Amino acid sequence: MENTKGNMFIGSFLFCGFMFTGGGIGMIYDAPEVGGAIGMGLGFLAMGAVFLIRKDHQE
């Protein structure tokens, strides 16, 4: 469990990247709130995937 900081570091970058990408796509379609919400959902899923994948490699 000592690599939790690394997981959080990578996960937070993925979360922010998905959130801003979703917001940008939403701005193209005049719905930045919807795009941001979709980006946040994808970001949380990506962060969870990072935690699961990296947890498997630690053991």
Secondary structure, DSSP 8 states (H G I E B T S, - for coil): -TTHHHHHHHHHHHHHHHHHHHHHHHHHTT-HHHHHHHHHHHHHHHHHHHHHHHHHHH-
